[in-house]
Amino acid sequence: MTDDELDMRRRRRALVDTLVAWTDSDSAIGRARELGHDLQQVHRVAAAQYGAGDADVVLSRAVELAAEARRMGHLLSRRAGAVILVARLLGETARPRLWTEVSRLLPTAVVAIGVGGPLSHPAEVRRSSREAFRALTIRLASATPNGVTVYDELGIEVVLAASTSNADADAFARHWLDPLPDHDAEHGTELLTTLSVYLDHDGDLARAAHELSVHRSTLRFRLQLVRELTDHDIRDPDTWQPLRVAVRVWQLLAASRWQEP
């Protein structure tokens, strides 16, 4: 890489850091224009981490190459333990393709990506960045962290995220899920994850066992333990919807420990 290319990369990263932290919009537009980037078009912010909740130069380069392969006009930096991408063309079909391309470049890695809402002005980058981190943390807290979560497609999670108090949400989740979270923490079990995957597959044991990489007999044993501990008949489809909501609420409460950049 030439000195000019290194300087261009440093300036792009510095601009992203400025946009995420605070910006004089007119100045940011001018700085971006000098770098050959038009910030006056609609963008979204994406945040990427490994499944362990960290990022390195390898992931940063993979995201950069993936964005280039998808021909997304973009700016990129690494901050707050994540790769930050400010990109155009992050539409409905492009988002999974970005993740697919990153996964192709890093085939053995678990990569989670959160995408914030659209922005049409540099002053909105910070808001979209916070949304991207919220979506990323929810993705990491899910049963399948490998993938993409988009903030404005979260539904109930967004409503709960905007709440000023988690007390009612916590009480609802515990009503349906207790004592599974505490049991998992004390005994190193994965009953909550097992229940989540079982519900995601509408009670299909074969598909749930495949996703969990366990034998069906192991899955049956775990589900029996879930039934005994919660006193809910999880074989009854009528219980699935409140349990799904409870699991999502619990994941959001876990994600509330996120740190914004």
Helices and strands as residue ranges (DSSP letters): H 3-21, H 25-34, E 44-50, H 57-69, E 74-79, E 82-87, H 94-105, E 111-115, G 122-124, H 125-141, E 147-150, G 151-153, H 156-161, H 167-177, H 180-187, H 191-200, H 205-212, H 216-230, G 237-239, H 240-255
